[in-house]
């Protein structure tokens, strides 16, 4: 049984941790490359998740005639 795919927030948090480690500069070249590769994969996954969310929002806000209507988000009271 495979483990569940990490959520957007978890992926973003891991990406932030990788960036911090790389900025500190106290990792070897090999580890830096490994971290960089993981960071690129995470950045792509986050971008894909954001694009999918945007598409869902567009579908949900589309009128029956196909046009979009912008409405401000209502804050929960």
N, CA, C and O atoms as a Maestro MAE file, in Angstrom:
{
 s_m_m2io_version
 :::
 2.0.0
}

f_m_ct {
 s_m_title
 :::
 protein
 m_atom[308] {
  # First column is atom index #
  i_m_mmod_type
  r_m_x_coord
  r_m_y_coord
  r_m_z_coord
  i_m_residue_number
  s_m_chain_name
  s_m_pdb_residue_name
  s_m_pdb_atom_name
  i_m_atomic_number
  :::
  1 25 0.844 -1.176 0.000 1 A "UNK " " N  " 7
  2 3 0.000 0.000 0.000 1 A "UNK " " CA " 6
  3 2 0.894 1.245 0.000 1 A "UNK " " C  " 6
  4 15 1.795 1.355 0.831 1 A "UNK " " O  " 8
  5 25 0.653 2.181 -0.923 2 A "UNK " " N  " 7
  6 3 1.480 3.375 -1.016 2 A "UNK " " CA " 6
  7 2 0.975 4.445 -0.056 2 A "UNK " " C  " 6
  8 15 -0.211 4.496 0.272 2 A "UNK " " O  " 8
  9 25 1.895 5.299 0.389 3 A "UNK " " N  " 7
  10 3 1.520 6.362 1.311 3 A "UNK " " CA " 6
  11 2 0.793 7.463 0.536 3 A "UNK " " C  " 6
  12 15 1.032 7.638 -0.659 3 A "UNK " " O  " 8
  13 25 -0.096 8.207 1.209 4 A "UNK " " N  " 7
  14 3 -0.847 9.249 0.514 4 A "UNK " " CA " 6
  15 2 0.076 10.367 0.045 4 A "UNK " " C  " 6
  16 15 1.101 10.655 0.664 4 A "UNK " " O  " 8
  17 25 -0.312 10.985 -1.060 5 A "UNK " " N  " 7
  18 3 0.462 12.099 -1.624 5 A "UNK " " CA " 6
  19 2 0.392 13.293 -0.665 5 A "UNK " " C  " 6
  20 15 -0.688 13.649 -0.193 5 A "UNK " " O  " 8
  21 25 1.544 13.911 -0.377 6 A "UNK " " N  " 7
  22 3 1.519 15.058 0.537 6 A "UNK " " CA " 6
  23 2 0.701 16.205 -0.054 6 A "UNK " " C  " 6
  24 15 0.676 16.402 -1.269 6 A "UNK " " O  " 8
  25 25 0.043 16.949 0.810 7 A "UNK " " N  " 7
  26 3 -0.776 18.069 0.379 7 A "UNK " " CA " 6
  27 2 0.068 19.266 -0.025 7 A "UNK " " C  " 6
  28 15 1.283 19.290 0.176 7 A "UNK " " O  " 8
  29 25 -0.596 20.252 -0.595 8 A "UNK " " N  " 7
  30 3 0.067 21.466 -1.069 8 A "UNK " " CA " 6
  31 2 0.863 22.135 0.045 8 A "UNK " " C  " 6
  32 15 2.022 22.506 -0.145 8 A "UNK " " O  " 8
  33 25 0.239 22.285 1.201 9 A "UNK " " N  " 7
  34 3 0.903 22.982 2.306 9 A "UNK " " CA " 6
  35 2 2.161 22.244 2.755 9 A "UNK " " C  " 6
  36 15 3.180 22.865 3.057 9 A "UNK " " O  " 8
  37 25 2.081 20.912 2.797 10 A "UNK " " N  " 7
  38 3 3.249 20.116 3.182 10 A "UNK " " CA " 6
  39 2 4.376 20.253 2.159 10 A "UNK " " C  " 6
  40 15 5.547 20.365 2.521 10 A "UNK " " O  " 8
  41 25 4.009 20.242 0.886 11 A "UNK " " N  " 7
  42 3 5.015 20.381 -0.167 11 A "UNK " " CA " 6
  43 2 5.656 21.765 -0.126 11 A "UNK " " C  " 6
  44 15 6.869 21.900 -0.286 11 A "UNK " " O  " 8
  45 25 4.846 22.775 0.087 12 A "UNK " " N  " 7
  46 3 5.369 24.144 0.162 12 A "UNK " " CA " 6
  47 2 6.294 24.306 1.364 12 A "UNK " " C  " 6
  48 15 7.333 24.959 1.270 12 A "UNK " " O  " 8
  49 25 5.915 23.712 2.489 13 A "UNK " " N  " 7
  50 3 6.760 23.791 3.689 13 A "UNK " " CA " 6
  51 2 8.103 23.108 3.440 13 A "UNK " " C  " 6
  52 15 9.148 23.635 3.822 13 A "UNK " " O  " 8
  53 25 8.079 21.930 2.798 14 A "UNK " " N  " 7
  54 3 9.332 21.237 2.493 14 A "UNK " " CA " 6
  55 2 10.186 22.061 1.538 14 A "UNK " " C  " 6
  56 15 11.406 22.127 1.693 14 A "UNK " " O  " 8
  57 25 9.556 22.684 0.557 15 A "UNK " " N  " 7
  58 3 10.286 23.528 -0.394 15 A "UNK " " CA " 6
  59 2 10.955 24.698 0.333 15 A "UNK " " C  " 6
  60 15 12.104 25.035 0.051 15 A "UNK " " O  " 8
  61 25 10.237 25.305 1.258 16 A "UNK " " N  " 7
  62 3 10.812 26.411 2.037 16 A "UNK " " CA " 6
  63 2 12.011 25.941 2.854 16 A "UNK " " C  " 6
  64 15 13.009 26.654 2.957 16 A "UNK " " O  " 8
  65 25 11.921 24.753 3.430 17 A "UNK " " N  " 7
  66 3 13.028 24.204 4.212 17 A "UNK " " CA " 6
  67 2 14.245 23.945 3.318 17 A "UNK " " C  " 6
  68 15 15.380 24.192 3.724 17 A "UNK " " O  " 8
  69 25 14.008 23.454 2.117 18 A "UNK " " N  " 7
  70 3 15.105 23.203 1.174 18 A "UNK " " CA " 6
  71 2 15.785 24.513 0.806 18 A "UNK " " C  " 6
  72 15 17.012 24.603 0.792 18 A "UNK " " O  " 8
  73 25 14.985 25.522 0.509 19 A "UNK " " N  " 7
  74 3 15.551 26.828 0.147 19 A "UNK " " CA " 6
  75 2 16.405 27.369 1.290 19 A "UNK " " C  " 6
  76 15 17.495 27.893 1.062 19 A "UNK " " O  " 8
  77 25 15.913 27.241 2.507 20 A "UNK " " N  " 7
  78 3 16.668 27.715 3.672 20 A "UNK " " CA " 6
  79 2 18.001 26.982 3.783 20 A "UNK " " C  " 6
  80 15 19.041 27.607 3.994 20 A "UNK " " O  " 8
  81 25 17.970 25.668 3.641 21 A "UNK " " N  " 7
  82 3 19.220 24.887 3.741 21 A "UNK " " CA " 6
  83 2 20.202 25.284 2.645 21 A "UNK " " C  " 6
  84 15 21.399 25.415 2.901 21 A "UNK " " O  " 8
  85 25 19.703 25.477 1.430 22 A "UNK " " N  " 7
  86 3 20.592 25.850 0.329 22 A "UNK " " CA " 6
  87 2 21.162 27.248 0.536 22 A "UNK " " C  " 6
  88 15 22.326 27.496 0.219 22 A "UNK " " O  " 8
  89 25 20.358 28.158 1.062 23 A "UNK " " N  " 7
  90 3 20.841 29.521 1.313 23 A "UNK " " CA " 6
  91 2 21.905 29.560 2.405 23 A "UNK " " C  " 6
  92 15 22.793 30.412 2.372 23 A "UNK " " O  " 8
  93 25 21.824 28.653 3.362 24 A "UNK " " N  " 7
  94 3 22.807 28.612 4.436 24 A "UNK " " CA " 6
  95 2 24.182 28.213 3.906 24 A "UNK " " C  " 6
  96 15 25.206 28.619 4.455 24 A "UNK " " O  " 8
  97 25 24.201 27.422 2.843 25 A "UNK " " N  " 7
  98 3 25.454 27.063 2.204 25 A "UNK " " CA " 6
  99 2 26.323 26.081 2.961 25 A "UNK " " C  " 6
  100 15 27.514 25.969 2.667 25 A "UNK " " O  " 8
  101 25 25.768 25.368 3.924 26 A "UNK " " N  " 7
  102 3 26.589 24.449 4.706 26 A "UNK " " CA " 6
  103 2 26.364 22.979 4.321 26 A "UNK " " C  " 6
  104 15 26.567 22.079 5.136 26 A "UNK " " O  " 8
  105 25 25.944 22.750 3.074 27 A "UNK " " N  " 7
  106 3 25.760 21.382 2.585 27 A "UNK " " CA " 6
  107 2 26.756 21.123 1.452 27 A "UNK " " C  " 6
  108 15 27.203 22.046 0.772 27 A "UNK " " O  " 8
  109 25 27.086 19.867 1.272 28 A "UNK " " N  " 7
  110 3 28.046 19.509 0.229 28 A "UNK " " CA " 6
  111 2 27.435 19.743 -1.150 28 A "UNK " " C  " 6
  112 15 26.229 19.938 -1.294 28 A "UNK " " O  " 8
  113 25 28.300 19.717 -2.153 29 A "UNK " " N  " 7
  114 3 27.842 19.905 -3.525 29 A "UNK " " CA " 6
  115 2 26.845 18.818 -3.913 29 A "UNK " " C  " 6
  116 15 25.809 19.108 -4.512 29 A "UNK " " O  " 8
  117 25 27.152 17.576 -3.576 30 A "UNK " " N  " 7
  118 3 26.239 16.472 -3.907 30 A "UNK " " CA " 6
  119 2 24.890 16.658 -3.241 30 A "UNK " " C  " 6
  120 15 23.848 16.499 -3.877 30 A "UNK " " O  " 8
  121 25 24.910 16.994 -1.961 31 A "UNK " " N  " 7
  122 3 23.649 17.194 -1.247 31 A "UNK " " CA " 6
  123 2 22.907 18.408 -1.798 31 A "UNK " " C  " 6
  124 15 21.679 18.402 -1.879 31 A "UNK " " O  " 8
  125 25 23.646 19.446 -2.175 32 A "UNK " " N  " 7
  126 3 23.027 20.631 -2.768 32 A "UNK " " CA " 6
  127 2 22.293 20.272 -4.053 32 A "UNK " " C  " 6
  128 15 21.174 20.731 -4.284 32 A "UNK " " O  " 8
  129 25 22.921 19.453 -4.883 33 A "UNK " " N  " 7
  130 3 22.276 19.040 -6.136 33 A "UNK " " CA " 6
  131 2 21.028 18.206 -5.867 33 A "UNK " " C  " 6
  132 15 20.005 18.378 -6.530 33 A "UNK " " O  " 8
  133 25 21.114 17.304 -4.895 34 A "UNK " " N  " 7
  134 3 19.962 16.484 -4.533 34 A "UNK " " CA " 6
  135 2 18.826 17.355 -4.012 34 A "UNK " " C  " 6
  136 15 17.670 17.172 -4.394 34 A "UNK " " O  " 8
  137 25 19.155 18.302 -3.140 35 A "UNK " " N  " 7
  138 3 18.144 19.216 -2.612 35 A "UNK " " CA " 6
  139 2 17.547 20.074 -3.713 35 A "UNK " " C  " 6
  140 15 16.336 20.295 -3.746 35 A "UNK " " O  " 8
  141 25 18.394 20.558 -4.614 36 A "UNK " " N  " 7
  142 3 17.917 21.386 -5.722 36 A "UNK " " CA " 6
  143 2 16.936 20.606 -6.591 36 A "UNK " " C  " 6
  144 15 15.880 21.120 -6.960 36 A "UNK " " O  " 8
  145 25 17.292 19.353 -6.918 37 A "UNK " " N  " 7
  146 3 16.411 18.523 -7.738 37 A "UNK " " CA " 6
  147 2 15.072 18.312 -7.040 37 A "UNK " " C  " 6
  148 15 14.020 18.412 -7.672 37 A "UNK " " O  " 8
  149 25 15.104 18.021 -5.737 38 A "UNK " " N  " 7
  150 3 13.862 17.835 -4.983 38 A "UNK " " CA " 6
  151 2 13.065 19.135 -4.967 38 A "UNK " " C  " 6
  152 15 11.842 19.117 -5.103 38 A "UNK " " O  " 8
  153 25 13.745 20.250 -4.802 39 A "UNK " " N  " 7
  154 3 13.076 21.548 -4.801 39 A "UNK " " CA " 6
  155 2 12.378 21.847 -6.112 39 A "UNK " " C  " 6
  156 15 11.266 22.374 -6.120 39 A "UNK " " O  " 8
  157 25 13.021 21.516 -7.217 40 A "UNK " " N  " 7
  158 3 12.407 21.731 -8.534 40 A "UNK " " CA " 6
  159 2 11.142 20.881 -8.666 40 A "UNK " " C  " 6
  160 15 10.114 21.359 -9.146 40 A "UNK " " O  " 8
  161 25 11.226 19.608 -8.233 41 A "UNK " " N  " 7
  162 3 10.039 18.739 -8.305 41 A "UNK " " CA " 6
  163 2 8.904 19.299 -7.437 41 A "UNK " " C  " 6
  164 15 7.743 19.300 -7.848 41 A "UNK " " O  " 8
  165 25 9.248 19.769 -6.243 42 A "UNK " " N  " 7
  166 3 8.236 20.337 -5.363 42 A "UNK " " CA " 6
  167 2 7.634 21.613 -5.942 42 A "UNK " " C  " 6
  168 15 6.421 21.815 -5.875 42 A "UNK " " O  " 8
  169 25 8.470 22.467 -6.506 43 A "UNK " " N  " 7
  170 3 7.978 23.710 -7.105 43 A "UNK " " CA " 6
  171 2 7.018 23.411 -8.253 43 A "UNK " " C  " 6
  172 15 5.990 24.073 -8.391 43 A "UNK " " O  " 8
  173 25 7.345 22.429 -9.066 44 A "UNK " " N  " 7
  174 3 6.460 22.046 -10.176 44 A "UNK " " CA " 6
  175 2 5.146 21.480 -9.649 44 A "UNK " " C  " 6
  176 15 4.078 21.791 -10.178 44 A "UNK " " O  " 8
  177 25 5.220 20.654 -8.613 45 A "UNK " " N  " 7
  178 3 4.005 20.074 -8.033 45 A "UNK " " CA " 6
  179 2 3.121 21.169 -7.441 45 A "UNK " " C  " 6
  180 15 1.900 21.128 -7.592 45 A "UNK " " O  " 8
  181 25 3.723 22.139 -6.774 46 A "UNK " " N  " 7
  182 3 2.959 23.243 -6.201 46 A "UNK " " CA " 6
  183 2 2.323 24.089 -7.306 46 A "UNK " " C  " 6
  184 15 1.165 24.489 -7.194 46 A "UNK " " O  " 8
  185 25 3.069 24.354 -8.354 47 A "UNK " " N  " 7
  186 3 2.536 25.131 -9.479 47 A "UNK " " CA " 6
  187 2 1.354 24.413 -10.109 47 A "UNK " " C  " 6
  188 15 0.345 25.041 -10.430 47 A "UNK " " O  " 8
  189 25 1.470 23.106 -10.287 48 A "UNK " " N  " 7
  190 3 0.383 22.314 -10.855 48 A "UNK " " CA " 6
  191 2 -0.847 22.376 -9.956 48 A "UNK " " C  " 6
  192 15 -1.965 22.536 -10.445 48 A "UNK " " O  " 8
  193 25 -0.647 22.251 -8.649 49 A "UNK " " N  " 7
  194 3 -1.766 22.311 -7.704 49 A "UNK " " CA " 6
  195 2 -2.458 23.668 -7.757 49 A "UNK " " C  " 6
  196 15 -3.685 23.747 -7.698 49 A "UNK " " O  " 8
  197 25 -1.671 24.734 -7.869 50 A "UNK " " N  " 7
  198 3 -2.255 26.069 -7.963 50 A "UNK " " CA " 6
  199 2 -3.046 26.244 -9.258 50 A "UNK " " C  " 6
  200 15 -4.124 26.839 -9.253 50 A "UNK " " O  " 8
  201 25 -2.517 25.731 -10.357 51 A "UNK " " N  " 7
  202 3 -3.225 25.817 -11.631 51 A "UNK " " CA " 6
  203 2 -4.540 25.035 -11.591 51 A "UNK " " C  " 6
  204 15 -5.557 25.497 -12.108 51 A "UNK " " O  " 8
  205 25 -4.514 23.852 -10.975 52 A "UNK " " N  " 7
  206 3 -5.727 23.051 -10.851 52 A "UNK " " CA " 6
  207 2 -6.764 23.766 -9.988 52 A "UNK " " C  " 6
  208 15 -7.954 23.749 -10.301 52 A "UNK " " O  " 8
  209 25 -6.319 24.385 -8.918 53 A "UNK " " N  " 7
  210 3 -7.232 25.122 -8.051 53 A "UNK " " CA " 6
  211 2 -7.847 26.298 -8.806 53 A "UNK " " C  " 6
  212 15 -9.041 26.569 -8.678 53 A "UNK " " O  " 8
  213 25 -7.033 26.990 -9.588 54 A "UNK " " N  " 7
  214 3 -7.528 28.120 -10.371 54 A "UNK " " CA " 6
  215 2 -8.578 27.659 -11.382 54 A "UNK " " C  " 6
  216 15 -9.590 28.332 -11.578 54 A "UNK " " O  " 8
  217 25 -8.341 26.523 -12.017 55 A "UNK " " N  " 7
  218 3 -9.313 25.991 -12.975 55 A "UNK " " CA " 6
  219 2 -10.621 25.640 -12.280 55 A "UNK " " C  " 6
  220 15 -11.695 25.900 -12.824 55 A "UNK " " O  " 8
  221 25 -10.553 25.055 -11.092 56 A "UNK " " N  " 7
  222 3 -11.767 24.723 -10.347 56 A "UNK " " CA " 6
  223 2 -12.548 25.977 -9.997 56 A "UNK " " C  " 6
  224 15 -13.774 26.002 -10.108 56 A "UNK " " O  " 8
  225 25 -11.837 27.024 -9.572 57 A "UNK " " N  " 7
  226 3 -12.490 28.282 -9.232 57 A "UNK " " CA " 6
  227 2 -13.170 28.857 -10.471 57 A "UNK " " C  " 6
  228 15 -14.295 29.348 -10.386 57 A "UNK " " O  " 8
  229 25 -12.504 28.802 -11.614 58 A "UNK " " N  " 7
  230 3 -13.097 29.323 -12.840 58 A "UNK " " CA " 6
  231 2 -14.352 28.546 -13.219 58 A "UNK " " C  " 6
  232 15 -15.350 29.134 -13.637 58 A "UNK " " O  " 8
  233 25 -14.302 27.245 -13.075 59 A "UNK " " N  " 7
  234 3 -15.478 26.425 -13.390 59 A "UNK " " CA " 6
  235 2 -16.628 26.773 -12.454 59 A "UNK " " C  " 6
  236 15 -17.776 26.884 -12.884 59 A "UNK " " O  " 8
  237 25 -16.319 26.943 -11.184 60 A "UNK " " N  " 7
  238 3 -17.361 27.241 -10.204 60 A "UNK " " CA " 6
  239 2 -17.939 28.640 -10.361 60 A "UNK " " C  " 6
  240 15 -19.084 28.873 -9.973 60 A "UNK " " O  " 8
  241 25 -17.180 29.577 -10.919 61 A "UNK " " N  " 7
  242 3 -17.656 30.954 -11.068 61 A "UNK " " CA " 6
  243 2 -18.181 31.256 -12.461 61 A "UNK " " C  " 6
  244 15 -18.608 32.379 -12.727 61 A "UNK " " O  " 8
  245 25 -18.157 30.286 -13.344 62 A "UNK " " N  " 7
  246 3 -18.631 30.497 -14.712 62 A "UNK " " CA " 6
  247 2 -20.156 30.489 -14.728 62 A "UNK " " C  " 6
  248 15 -20.786 29.645 -14.091 62 A "UNK " " O  " 8
  249 25 -20.745 31.434 -15.460 63 A "UNK " " N  " 7
  250 3 -22.195 31.506 -15.601 63 A "UNK " " CA " 6
  251 2 -22.668 30.470 -16.598 63 A "UNK " " C  " 6
  252 15 -21.875 29.858 -17.314 63 A "UNK " " O  " 8
  253 25 -23.978 30.286 -16.629 64 A "UNK " " N  " 7
  254 3 -24.554 29.347 -17.585 64 A "UNK " " CA " 6
  255 2 -24.243 29.739 -19.021 64 A "UNK " " C  " 6
  256 15 -24.149 28.873 -19.891 64 A "UNK " " O  " 8
  257 25 -24.083 31.044 -19.284 65 A "UNK " " N  " 7
  258 3 -23.777 31.496 -20.644 65 A "UNK " " CA " 6
  259 2 -22.283 31.416 -20.961 65 A "UNK " " C  " 6
  260 15 -21.860 31.778 -22.059 65 A "UNK " " O  " 8
  261 25 -21.483 30.941 -19.997 66 A "UNK " " N  " 7
  262 3 -20.048 30.769 -20.223 66 A "UNK " " CA " 6
  263 2 -19.197 31.944 -19.801 66 A "UNK " " C  " 6
  264 15 -17.970 31.846 -19.824 66 A "UNK " " O  " 8
  265 25 -19.807 33.057 -19.413 67 A "UNK " " N  " 7
  266 3 -19.029 34.218 -18.984 67 A "UNK " " CA " 6
  267 2 -18.666 34.092 -17.513 67 A "UNK " " C  " 6
  268 15 -19.289 33.339 -16.765 67 A "UNK " " O  " 8
  269 25 -17.655 34.838 -17.118 68 A "UNK " " N  " 7
  270 3 -17.206 34.826 -15.734 68 A "UNK " " CA " 6
  271 2 -17.679 36.092 -15.043 68 A "UNK " " C  " 6
  272 15 -17.756 37.159 -15.653 68 A "UNK " " O  " 8
  273 25 -17.990 35.960 -13.779 69 A "UNK " " N  " 7
  274 3 -18.399 37.104 -12.977 69 A "UNK " " CA " 6
  275 2 -17.501 37.153 -11.749 69 A "UNK " " C  " 6
  276 15 -17.437 36.202 -10.971 69 A "UNK " " O  " 8
  277 25 -16.820 38.259 -11.591 70 A "UNK " " N  " 7
  278 3 -15.944 38.419 -10.437 70 A "UNK " " CA " 6
  279 2 -16.757 38.942 -9.254 70 A "UNK " " C  " 6
  280 15 -17.482 39.931 -9.360 70 A "UNK " " O  " 8
  281 25 -16.615 38.257 -8.144 71 A "UNK " " N  " 7
  282 3 -17.280 38.678 -6.922 71 A "UNK " " CA " 6
  283 2 -16.261 38.646 -5.798 71 A "UNK " " C  " 6
  284 15 -15.456 37.718 -5.719 71 A "UNK " " O  " 8
  285 25 -16.285 39.634 -4.939 72 A "UNK " " N  " 7
  286 3 -15.335 39.597 -3.809 72 A "UNK " " CA " 6
  287 2 -15.648 38.417 -2.901 72 A "UNK " " C  " 6
  288 15 -16.809 38.043 -2.733 72 A "UNK " " O  " 8
  289 25 -14.615 37.837 -2.321 73 A "UNK " " N  " 7
  290 3 -14.808 36.760 -1.368 73 A "UNK " " CA " 6
  291 2 -15.414 37.323 -0.100 73 A "UNK " " C  " 6
  292 15 -15.043 38.406 0.353 73 A "UNK " " O  " 8
  293 25 -16.348 36.584 0.467 74 A "UNK " " N  " 7
  294 3 -16.990 36.984 1.708 74 A "UNK " " CA " 6
  295 2 -16.228 36.381 2.877 74 A "UNK " " C  " 6
  296 15 -16.005 35.171 2.916 74 A "UNK " " O  " 8
  297 25 -15.838 37.195 3.805 75 A "UNK " " N  " 7
  298 3 -15.161 36.704 5.010 75 A "UNK " " CA " 6
  299 2 -16.194 36.084 5.921 75 A "UNK " " C  " 6
  300 15 -17.311 36.586 6.045 75 A "UNK " " O  " 8
  301 25 -15.815 34.980 6.564 76 A "UNK " " N  " 7
  302 3 -16.710 34.357 7.535 76 A "UNK " " CA " 6
  303 2 -16.817 35.252 8.759 76 A "UNK " " C  " 6
  304 15 -15.815 35.765 9.258 76 A "UNK " " O  " 8
  305 25 -18.012 35.427 9.226 77 A "UNK " " N  " 7
  306 3 -18.223 36.281 10.423 77 A "UNK " " CA " 6
  307 2 -18.046 35.504 11.688 77 A "UNK " " C  " 6
  308 15 -18.185 36.060 12.778 77 A "UNK " " O  " 8
  :::
 }
 m_bond[307] {
  # First column is bond index #
  i_m_from
  i_m_to
  i_m_order
  :::
  1 1 2 1
  2 2 3 1
  3 3 4 2
  4 3 5 1
  5 5 6 1
  6 6 7 1
  7 7 8 2
  8 7 9 1
  9 9 10 1
  10 10 11 1
  11 11 12 2
  12 11 13 1
  13 13 14 1
  14 14 15 1
  15 15 16 2
  16 15 17 1
  17 17 18 1
  18 18 19 1
  19 19 20 2
  20 19 21 1
  21 21 22 1
  22 22 23 1
  23 23 24 2
  24 23 25 1
  25 25 26 1
  26 26 27 1
  27 27 28 2
  28 27 29 1
  29 29 30 1
  30 30 31 1
  31 31 32 2
  32 31 33 1
  33 33 34 1
  34 34 35 1
  35 35 36 2
  36 35 37 1
  37 37 38 1
  38 38 39 1
  39 39 40 2
  40 39 41 1
  41 41 42 1
  42 42 43 1
  43 43 44 2
  44 43 45 1
  45 45 46 1
  46 46 47 1
  47 47 48 2
  48 47 49 1
  49 49 50 1
  50 50 51 1
  51 51 52 2
  52 51 53 1
  53 53 54 1
  54 54 55 1
  55 55 56 2
  56 55 57 1
  57 57 58 1
  58 58 59 1
  59 59 60 2
  60 59 61 1
  61 61 62 1
  62 62 63 1
  63 63 64 2
  64 63 65 1
  65 65 66 1
  66 66 67 1
  67 67 68 2
  68 67 69 1
  69 69 70 1
  70 70 71 1
  71 71 72 2
  72 71 73 1
  73 73 74 1
  74 74 75 1
  75 75 76 2
  76 75 77 1
  77 77 78 1
  78 78 79 1
  79 79 80 2
  80 79 81 1
  81 81 82 1
  82 82 83 1
  83 83 84 2
  84 83 85 1
  85 85 86 1
  86 86 87 1
  87 87 88 2
  88 87 89 1
  89 89 90 1
  90 90 91 1
  91 91 92 2
  92 91 93 1
  93 93 94 1
  94 94 95 1
  95 95 96 2
  96 95 97 1
  97 97 98 1
  98 98 99 1
  99 99 100 2
  100 99 101 1
  101 101 102 1
  102 102 103 1
  103 103 104 2
  104 103 105 1
  105 105 106 1
  106 106 107 1
  107 107 108 2
  108 107 109 1
  109 109 110 1
  110 110 111 1
  111 111 112 2
  112 111 113 1
  113 113 114 1
  114 114 115 1
  115 115 116 2
  116 115 117 1
  117 117 118 1
  118 118 119 1
  119 119 120 2
  120 119 121 1
  121 121 122 1
  122 122 123 1
  123 123 124 2
  124 123 125 1
  125 125 126 1
  126 126 127 1
  127 127 128 2
  128 127 129 1
  129 129 130 1
  130 130 131 1
  131 131 132 2
  132 131 133 1
  133 133 134 1
  134 134 135 1
  135 135 136 2
  136 135 137 1
  137 137 138 1
  138 138 139 1
  139 139 140 2
  140 139 141 1
  141 141 142 1
  142 142 143 1
  143 143 144 2
  144 143 145 1
  145 145 146 1
  146 146 147 1
  147 147 148 2
  148 147 149 1
  149 149 150 1
  150 150 151 1
  151 151 152 2
  152 151 153 1
  153 153 154 1
  154 154 155 1
  155 155 156 2
  156 155 157 1
  157 157 158 1
  158 158 159 1
  159 159 160 2
  160 159 161 1
  161 161 162 1
  162 162 163 1
  163 163 164 2
  164 163 165 1
  165 165 166 1
  166 166 167 1
  167 167 168 2
  168 167 169 1
  169 169 170 1
  170 170 171 1
  171 171 172 2
  172 171 173 1
  173 173 174 1
  174 174 175 1
  175 175 176 2
  176 175 177 1
  177 177 178 1
  178 178 179 1
  179 179 180 2
  180 179 181 1
  181 181 182 1
  182 182 183 1
  183 183 184 2
  184 183 185 1
  185 185 186 1
  186 186 187 1
  187 187 188 2
  188 187 189 1
  189 189 190 1
  190 190 191 1
  191 191 192 2
  192 191 193 1
  193 193 194 1
  194 194 195 1
  195 195 196 2
  196 195 197 1
  197 197 198 1
  198 198 199 1
  199 199 200 2
  200 199 201 1
  201 201 202 1
  202 202 203 1
  203 203 204 2
  204 203 205 1
  205 205 206 1
  206 206 207 1
  207 207 208 2
  208 207 209 1
  209 209 210 1
  210 210 211 1
  211 211 212 2
  212 211 213 1
  213 213 214 1
  214 214 215 1
  215 215 216 2
  216 215 217 1
  217 217 218 1
  218 218 219 1
  219 219 220 2
  220 219 221 1
  221 221 222 1
  222 222 223 1
  223 223 224 2
  224 223 225 1
  225 225 226 1
  226 226 227 1
  227 227 228 2
  228 227 229 1
  229 229 230 1
  230 230 231 1
  231 231 232 2
  232 231 233 1
  233 233 234 1
  234 234 235 1
  235 235 236 2
  236 235 237 1
  237 237 238 1
  238 238 239 1
  239 239 240 2
  240 239 241 1
  241 241 242 1
  242 242 243 1
  243 243 244 2
  244 243 245 1
  245 245 246 1
  246 246 247 1
  247 247 248 2
  248 247 249 1
  249 249 250 1
  250 250 251 1
  251 251 252 2
  252 251 253 1
  253 253 254 1
  254 254 255 1
  255 255 256 2
  256 255 257 1
  257 257 258 1
  258 258 259 1
  259 259 260 2
  260 259 261 1
  261 261 262 1
  262 262 263 1
  263 263 264 2
  264 263 265 1
  265 265 266 1
  266 266 267 1
  267 267 268 2
  268 267 269 1
  269 269 270 1
  270 270 271 1
  271 271 272 2
  272 271 273 1
  273 273 274 1
  274 274 275 1
  275 275 276 2
  276 275 277 1
  277 277 278 1
  278 278 279 1
  279 279 280 2
  280 279 281 1
  281 281 282 1
  282 282 283 1
  283 283 284 2
  284 283 285 1
  285 285 286 1
  286 286 287 1
  287 287 288 2
  288 287 289 1
  289 289 290 1
  290 290 291 1
  291 291 292 2
  292 291 293 1
  293 293 294 1
  294 294 295 1
  295 295 296 2
  296 295 297 1
  297 297 298 1
  298 298 299 1
  299 299 300 2
  300 299 301 1
  301 301 302 1
  302 302 303 1
  303 303 304 2
  304 303 305 1
  305 305 306 1
  306 306 307 1
  307 307 308 2
  :::
 }
}
